[in-house]
Amino acid sequence: MEAKIKKIEFVDGLILTTTTDGHIFFRSLDDFPLLRKATSSQREDYTIGKWSDDVRWESIDEDIYISSLTQQPYLPMS
């Protein structure tokens, strides 16, 4: 089974993506200019897509797919 997006978090200038297989991937918000400029409440107002392979931020008109969120190394789950 292919990993899907389970949760999105924002910490210290990073976007953290937790996947259904238990990995946490991280990317800099600098890689996503619309999210970087968004307020905290706008960032937290997201919807994971029907197939859990994309994230939508309606208020800032931003869509990001799992392939863009999981390009960096992941953090091991403890």
C-alpha positions in Angstrom: 0.0 0.0 0.0 1.3 3.4 -0.9 1.7 5.9 1.9 -0.8 8.7 2.1 -1.0 12.1 3.9 -2.3 11.7 7.4 -1.5 15.1 9.0 0.2 18.4 8.3 1.9 20.6 10.9 4.0 23.7 10.9 7.0 24.1 13.2 9.9 26.5 13.1 9.7 27.5 9.4 9.0 23.9 8.3 6.0 22.0 7.0 5.9 18.5 8.5 3.9 15.8 6.7 3.0 12.7 8.6 2.1 9.8 6.4 0.0 6.8 7.0 3.1 4.5 7.1 4.3 6.5 10.1 7.0 8.7 8.6 7.3 12.4 9.1 8.7 14.3 6.1 9.8 17.9 6.3 10.3 20.8 3.9 11.1 24.4 4.4 8.2 26.9 4.1 10.6 28.8 1.8 9.8 26.1 -0.8 6.1 27.1 -0.7 5.8 30.9 -1.0 2.1 31.1 -0.6 2.2 29.1 2.7 5.2 31.1 3.9 3.2 34.3 3.5 0.0 32.9 5.0 -1.1 33.5 8.5 -0.9 30.7 11.1 -4.7 30.3 11.0 -4.6 30.1 7.1 -2.0 27.4 7.3 -4.0 25.4 9.8 -7.1 25.6 7.6 -6.3 22.8 5.2 -8.2 19.8 3.8 -6.6 16.5 2.9 -7.9 15.4 -0.5 -10.2 12.4 -1.1 -7.4 10.0 -1.9 -5.1 11.5 0.8 -2.5 12.4 -1.8 -2.9 16.1 -1.8 -3.6 19.0 0.5 -5.8 22.1 -0.2 -5.7 25.5 1.4 -8.8 27.1 0.1 -8.3 30.6 1.6 -4.9 31.1 -0.2 -5.8 29.0 -3.3 -2.9 26.5 -2.8 -2.8 22.8 -3.6 0.2 20.6 -2.8 0.6 17.0 -3.7 2.3 14.3 -1.6 5.2 14.0 -4.1 6.2 17.6 -3.3 5.9 17.2 0.4 7.9 14.0 0.6 11.0 14.9 -1.4 13.2 15.5 1.7 14.4 12.9 4.3 11.9 11.8 6.9 12.2 11.8 10.7 12.1 8.4 12.3 9.1 7.8 14.6 10.0 7.0 18.2 
